[in-house]
Each structure stands twice: as C-alpha cells, then as structure tokens.
Amino acid sequence: MSTSWNRREFIGGAASAGAAAGLFRPGAAQAAGAGAGAAAPEKAKVAWPVWGEPEETELLEVLNSGQWGRGRAGRRLAELEKALADRMRARFCLATSSGTTALMTTMGALGIGPGDEVILPPYTFVATFNAITIGYALPVFVDVDPETFQIDPNKIAAAITPETRALLPVHIGGSPADIGAIGKVADAQKVPIIEDACQALLAEVNGQPVGSAGLAGCLSFQASKNITSGEGGAILTNDEAFANLCHNFHTPGQPKSGASPGRAANFRMTEFQAGLLLAQLTRLEEQAKTRDANAAYLTEALGQIPGIAPARLVPGCTRSGWHLYMLRYESPKFANLPRARFLQELSRAGVAASGGYSSLNTSAHVRALADNPRYKRVYGEAAMARWLEANQCPVNDKLCREAVWFPQTTLLGTRADMTRIVETIADIQKRAGDLAAAG
Ligand SMILES: Cc1ncc(COP(=O)(O)O)c(C=O)c1O
C-alpha cells in the first residue's frame, strides 16, 4: 500500500484465501467477478459482500413499491434506523448516503466552519480529515498510541484551544478508542465528541456499543464494511435535539421539529440501500461471532511470535467490530527483513495482508491544505505554516512503517485458515535470515 487511499483496493481486491467457507453462494462469488473457483481455493479471492435471497427480496420489493427515496410511504429507512439504534443502543439513528456525509452532517449540525478546529488522530482513513476540511475547519492531529493504534487520550488536552469545536476520535480497525479517557478530557474542556465509528459497527466498551458515548457517532456501509449497501452511512446519538438538527441538515425540505442549522444538503439514503442493509443485518451477528473467535485465536497465537505485536484492545473493551486485524511487525526480530518483503512472503503463501495506511499527516493531500488560498485567508499564512509544522506525529509515522493488516474477510475463515496464517508467519521468521540475505 503506498497511500492511505488504497485501502479499499486492498480490501476489495486482496481479500483472504479460503475464507468464509459456506457463506458464499458460488454463483454470487462469480457474479461479483471475484473468481472464487473451487479449483484453486488457496489463491481464490473471497467475494465481498456476501448476499443472497434476503437482499434479492428487499431490492425487488423496493423496486416494485415505487417508493425509492425517503418519503412517507417507504418503510425501510425507518426500519433500518430503528434496527441500528437498537443494535447500537442509541436513542436515535439517522441513515445517510455515506459515512463521510454522516460525519459532514454532524459537523454541519454543530455549525463547525471556518476558524474552528477539530481534533482527530492521523491513523485513519482520509475521509475523517475530509469531513472537517470540506467546511473549511482546521483539522488538528493528535498522535496515536502505538500499542492500540488508537488516538492517545493523554495527548488530547494539550491540543485543545479556544477554537476547538469537537473531538473526532476514530475507532480504527473497528476496535474502540479509549472513549472513557477521551470522555474525561472532553467533559473537563466542555468540547463535544463525535465518534468516527465508520469501521466499528458492534464495537463495545464496558458492554456499551460505541457511537453514543459522546454527542454522536458515525457509521459507514461503504463496500468494504462489515455490512454494506455499496455506499451508506448513519449517525447515532442520544440527543433528540441534535438528532433533529442532523436530520434537518441532511435534507433539503422535510424538516423535523426543532431548529434549522441554517445550512443544509442532500445526504439522504435511499430505500434500496436501507433494504440491502436490513438484509445484511440478518447475517451480521453470526459473522461477527466468527470474527470474534478467529481474532481471539490469532491474538493468542501470534502474540507468541517474537516481533509480532497484535494491536492491543483498550481497557474496558468488551468487543471489537473487527473491520481489520492489525498488528505491528518488528523487522529486527525477523533478521531485519523489510516489511515489504514480509508482506510479499505472506502473499506468496496465499495470505492476504497489507501495510495499511501511509502517514496521513505527512501526505501530499494534507500538506496541500497549508497552501490553500481560502485557508490562508481564514487562518493567515503564518498560522497555516505553523499548522503544517505541528502536524508531526512521530508515533503514527513509525506505526505506518510497521503495521500489517488482515481484512475482515480473513477473519471469516476457518480455524484451519487461521492456523495457516500463524504457521506461515512462524515459517517466514525461520527463513528470515536467508530471505534478508537474498535481498
Ligand atoms: C475511519 C473511516 N472514517 C470515515 C469513512 C468514510 O466513510 P464512507 O466511505 O462511507 O464515506 C471511512 C470509510 O471508508 C472510514 O474507514
């Protein structure tokens, strides 16, 4: 992976071999162009998403109902919002067209705009950053904890200024950030939390699903996600007034009671997407249990290999959403075999893995903001130069060099698939000296 944008190509195109036996209709795999033929199961790419009769029924029913968008007669959006709110134990849920537009809606409902600052971790998909900059607010990076891969709560307070309008922690990989510790900082500084839970459906801290610990949380149903409608998103919140504000921001017309944020867009989800997601939800828990068990097995077994450090779950984490299985690869314990060669060896053995994100805070996309004429006008040239300087996040940069990811589809594999991953890594370690010498 050379850039952070490429994550989807990785998940869509290099999903693990042999995973999810029995979950796929062979026809579906072929229709998806995934080439999951029985002849070469070791190298076959797993089709994602999984779909079947429930999705076909939902799509046809929506089609034939003629109620394709959010309106009075369509029932699926309301059903989906109720199902997600129930599942994530939040009082309110608003479905949106994507995770990005869910995040943008929360920013819009808070009235965040030019001159305002929003705190985020650099170890995230670029969409988190984009949701802030689309409204000309200033993203402020807070470095991550190398053990958990999550935002380091101990570094947040120092980044808060009188201009800070929101904390935007990300539950990266689907594992929760330390929302308890983040909440204490937010309370002390009276700054709202919007959780980027785009990868973290079903993740829990102390038995409470993520997404509503702060003011609101956002989910994504983009194509790689653990349930998907191709694109889609949702906002979770316990605050009725904020739910209404979000509703009114995400749609032109059809306002709910309460204030208008004065600005609005069209970020509505369709009934087709809602129908697909209702169907996807019927498989979610069973798939999640498989991921839970396989992730626990991997953590136990890989943790015994020197130089392999599975991402640690934060204190109080009672469940991860397991969108990714993340670990750190310490090349000195592998005879200094570079990570790229390690990944190559995994690939040769049929184990799909990637190096994950490259450093967002030093990326050309982020650096370009310092040169943006509008930003210079709002914040001043000197302030943008200082901002660029302050974007240094050394822990994140190192993590981006050491990380290795397995996609969620790998965690749908069999126990034998997991054993093969562990054995492959142990075998690479045995051969690391020779591999490193061969270059
Ligand atoms: C951490 C994170 N934030 C935000 C997003 C944006 O979601 P979407 O792609 O649905 O706009 C994603 C999804 O790709 C994500 O992984």
The ligand as an SDF file (V2000), in Angstrom:
LIG
                    3D

 16 16  0  0  0  0  0  0  0  0999 V2000
  -12.3710    5.5770    9.5890 C   0  0  0  0  0  0  0  0  0  0  0  0
  -13.2940    5.9880    8.4790 C   0  0  0  0  0  0  0  0  0  0  0  0
  -13.8630    7.1960    8.5090 N   0  0  0  0  0  0  0  0  0  0  0  0
  -14.7020    7.6030    7.5470 C   0  0  0  0  0  0  0  0  0  0  0  0
  -15.0120    6.7940    6.4820 C   0  0  0  0  0  0  0  0  0  0  0  0
  -15.9150    7.3260    5.4200 C   0  0  0  0  0  0  0  0  0  0  0  0
  -16.9560    6.5030    5.1310 O   0  0  0  0  0  0  0  0  0  0  0  0
  -17.5570    6.4360    3.6350 P   0  0  0  0  0  0  0  0  0  0  0  0
  -16.5550    5.7600    2.7900 O   0  0  0  0  0  0  0  0  0  0  0  0
  -18.8130    5.6470    3.8090 O   0  0  0  0  0  0  0  0  0  0  0  0
  -17.8070    7.8300    3.2140 O   0  0  0  0  0  0  0  0  0  0  0  0
  -14.4610    5.5060    6.4210 C   0  0  0  0  0  0  0  0  0  0  0  0
  -14.8270    4.5580    5.3470 C   0  0  0  0  0  0  0  0  0  0  0  0
  -14.3000    4.2870    4.3990 O   0  0  0  0  0  0  0  0  0  0  0  0
  -13.5540    5.0990    7.4180 C   0  0  0  0  0  0  0  0  0  0  0  0
  -12.9720    3.9040    7.3760 O   0  0  0  0  0  0  0  0  0  0  0  0
  1  2  1  0
  2  3  1  0
  2 15  2  0
  3  4  2  0
  4  5  1  0
  5  6  1  0
  5 12  2  0
  6  7  1  0
  7  8  1  0
  8  9  2  0
  8 10  1  0
  8 11  1  0
 12 13  1  0
 12 15  1  0
 13 14  2  0
 15 16  1  0
M  END
$$$$
